[in-house]
Amino acid sequence: MKLNNKAMSIVEVIVTFSMIMFLLVGLLVIVMNYRNKMAVSLEELNLDSFKNNLTQDINKDILTNGVKEITDDTNTTDTSNPCYSLGLNRCITITFYNNTKKVLGTSKVNPNNKDSIINKYIYYDGIKYKLKDELPNTLPEGRAWIDLESIKVVDDAILDSSYTVLEDGTQVNIYTIDIEVSHIDFKDDFGIHIVASTDYIGM
């Protein structure tokens, strides 16, 4: 009697196992790439939301109340001014035509302080609009924490002012507010760039 041997040989088992493992590794790579892309997209979305929310809040106040004056109070000695009491890095005060004042400023970032880099923010009207940075758990030898930040805030040109004179002789002051916010992975500027003038017409 002739036996029909249908059992798989060791070679066939190894080949089958290798093919399954190859497919699983391929699927794992696809999933990991997808997760990374999702994380990057979420980070970009968060920065866009940060920019839009803060810009919208400032513009709403400007359009509603009109700008009477904007001053750079970075070096103020007035202890009642949030620029002083909060110890902001750069700071401006916006005075509106209804004589209310609101402060816009950036947080100080210490190159060797991990927490100050991770939790940097832009301050406006009592709210800290946070920029959540990600840093590694350990600091490489010979490096400072600031070298590893992914989000940079440049506030050197936070306020610029000029003026123009209208035909009737009225002087209109023009203020440009610039706070650049960039991310190492994106080309976009997620900062605050606003132009305001004193030619206010009540709404």
C-alpha positions as CSV (number, residue, x, y, z in Angstrom):
1,M,0.0,0.0,0.0
2,K,1.4,3.4,-1.0
3,L,1.1,6.2,1.6
4,N,0.2,9.8,0.5
5,N,2.6,12.1,2.5
6,K,0.9,15.5,2.6
7,A,2.8,16.8,5.7
8,M,4.8,20.1,5.2
9,S,8.6,19.8,5.2
10,I,10.7,21.9,7.6
11,V,11.8,24.0,4.6
12,E,8.2,24.8,3.7
13,V,7.4,25.7,7.3
14,I,10.4,28.1,7.4
15,V,9.6,29.7,4.1
16,T,5.9,30.2,5.1
17,F,7.0,31.6,8.5
18,S,9.5,34.0,6.8
19,M,6.8,35.2,4.4
20,I,4.4,35.9,7.3
21,M,7.1,37.7,9.2
22,F,8.0,39.8,6.2
23,L,4.4,40.8,5.7
24,L,4.0,41.7,9.5
25,V,7.2,43.8,9.4
26,G,5.9,45.6,6.3
27,L,2.6,46.3,8.0
28,L,4.3,47.5,11.2
29,V,6.4,49.9,9.1
30,I,3.3,51.3,7.4
31,V,1.5,51.7,10.8
32,M,4.5,53.4,12.3
33,N,4.9,55.8,9.3
34,Y,1.2,56.6,9.5
35,R,1.4,57.3,13.3
36,N,4.5,59.6,12.7
37,K,2.7,61.5,10.0
38,M,-0.4,61.8,12.2
39,A,1.8,63.2,15.1
40,V,3.4,65.7,12.7
41,S,0.1,66.8,11.4
42,L,-1.3,67.2,14.9
43,E,1.7,69.3,15.9
44,E,1.2,71.5,12.9
45,L,-2.5,71.8,13.6
46,N,-1.8,72.8,17.2
47,L,0.6,75.6,16.1
48,D,-2.0,76.8,13.5
49,S,-4.6,76.9,16.3
50,F,-2.2,78.7,18.6
51,K,-1.6,81.4,15.9
52,N,-5.2,81.8,14.9
53,N,-6.6,82.0,18.4
54,L,-4.1,84.6,19.7
55,T,-4.3,86.7,16.5
56,Q,-8.1,86.6,16.6
57,D,-8.2,87.7,20.2
58,I,-5.8,90.6,19.6
59,N,-7.5,91.7,16.4
60,K,-10.9,91.6,18.0
61,D,-9.8,94.0,20.7
62,I,-8.2,96.3,18.2
63,L,-11.2,96.4,15.9
64,T,-13.6,96.8,18.7
65,N,-11.8,99.4,20.8
66,G,-9.3,101.0,18.5
67,V,-5.7,101.6,19.3
68,K,-4.8,104.8,21.0
69,E,-1.1,104.0,21.6
70,I,1.2,101.0,21.8
71,T,4.4,101.2,23.9
72,D,7.3,98.9,24.4
73,D,7.4,98.3,28.2
74,T,10.1,95.6,28.2
75,N,12.3,97.6,30.6
76,T,9.5,99.2,32.7
77,T,10.1,99.7,36.4
78,D,6.4,100.0,37.1
79,T,5.7,97.1,39.6
80,S,2.0,97.2,38.7
81,N,2.7,96.5,35.1
82,P,2.4,92.8,34.2
83,C,5.5,93.4,32.0
84,Y,7.4,93.8,35.3
85,S,5.5,91.6,37.6
86,L,5.5,88.6,35.3
87,G,9.1,89.0,34.3
88,L,8.3,88.7,30.6
89,N,11.2,88.7,28.1
90,R,9.8,91.3,25.7
91,C,6.6,93.1,26.4
92,I,4.3,95.8,24.9
93,T,1.2,97.6,26.3
94,I,-1.7,98.3,24.0
95,T,-3.8,101.3,25.1
96,F,-7.3,101.5,23.6
97,Y,-9.5,104.5,23.0
98,N,-11.7,103.5,25.9
99,N,-8.5,103.8,28.0
100,T,-8.3,100.1,28.9
101,K,-4.8,98.5,28.5
102,K,-3.8,95.0,27.6
103,V,-0.3,93.5,27.7
104,L,1.3,91.3,25.1
105,G,4.6,89.6,25.8
106,T,6.8,86.6,25.6
107,S,8.1,84.3,28.3
108,K,11.8,84.2,29.3
109,V,13.6,81.1,28.1
110,N,16.7,80.0,30.0
111,P,19.1,78.1,27.8
112,N,19.9,75.7,30.6
113,N,16.4,75.4,32.1
114,K,14.5,72.5,30.5
115,D,11.1,73.6,32.0
116,S,11.3,77.1,30.6
117,I,11.9,75.8,27.1
118,I,9.2,73.1,27.2
119,N,6.6,75.5,28.7
120,K,7.3,78.7,26.8
121,Y,4.3,80.9,26.0
122,I,3.0,84.2,24.6
123,Y,1.1,86.2,27.2
124,Y,-1.9,88.4,26.3
125,D,-4.5,89.9,28.6
126,G,-4.0,87.6,31.5
127,I,-3.8,84.4,29.4
128,K,-0.7,82.4,28.7
129,Y,-0.9,80.9,25.2
130,K,1.4,77.9,25.6
131,L,3.8,76.5,23.1
132,K,4.4,72.9,24.2
133,D,7.9,71.9,23.1
134,E,9.3,68.4,23.2
135,L,12.8,67.7,24.5
136,P,14.6,64.4,25.1
137,N,14.8,62.9,28.6
138,T,18.6,63.4,28.9
139,L,20.9,66.1,27.8
140,P,23.8,65.1,25.5
141,E,27.2,66.0,27.0
142,G,28.4,69.4,26.1
143,R,25.0,70.6,24.9
144,A,22.5,73.1,26.4
145,W,18.8,72.4,26.4
146,I,18.2,75.4,24.1
147,D,20.1,73.5,21.4
148,L,17.5,70.8,21.3
149,E,14.3,72.9,21.2
150,S,12.0,72.4,18.2
151,I,9.9,75.5,18.6
152,K,11.7,78.9,18.5
153,V,10.2,82.3,19.5
154,V,11.9,85.4,18.1
155,D,10.7,88.6,19.7
156,D,13.5,91.1,18.9
157,A,11.2,93.1,16.6
158,I,8.1,92.8,18.8
159,L,7.1,96.5,18.1
160,D,7.9,98.9,15.3
161,S,6.2,102.3,14.9
162,S,6.0,104.9,12.2
163,Y,3.5,107.6,11.2
164,T,1.8,109.3,8.3
165,V,0.1,112.6,8.0
166,L,-3.3,112.8,6.3
167,E,-4.4,115.6,4.0
168,D,-6.2,117.3,6.8
169,G,-3.0,117.4,8.9
170,T,-4.0,114.5,11.2
171,Q,-1.1,112.4,12.2
172,V,-1.8,108.7,12.1
173,N,0.5,106.4,14.1
174,I,1.1,102.9,12.6
175,Y,2.3,100.1,14.8
176,T,3.6,96.7,13.6
177,I,3.6,93.9,16.1
178,D,5.9,91.0,15.2
179,I,6.6,87.8,17.2
180,E,8.0,85.0,15.0
181,V,7.2,81.4,16.0
182,S,8.9,78.7,14.0
183,H,9.1,74.9,14.2
184,I,12.1,72.9,13.1
185,D,9.9,70.5,11.0
186,F,7.8,73.2,9.2
187,K,8.5,76.1,6.9
188,D,5.5,78.1,8.1
189,D,5.7,81.0,10.5
190,F,3.2,80.5,13.3
191,G,3.8,83.8,15.0
192,I,1.9,87.0,15.5
193,H,2.1,89.7,12.8
194,I,-0.4,92.5,13.2
195,V,-0.5,96.1,11.9
196,A,-2.6,98.6,13.7
197,S,-3.1,102.3,13.4
198,T,-4.7,105.1,15.4
199,D,-7.2,106.1,12.7
200,Y,-10.0,104.6,14.7
201,I,-13.6,104.8,13.7
202,G,-16.0,103.6,16.5
203,M,-18.0,100.5,15.7
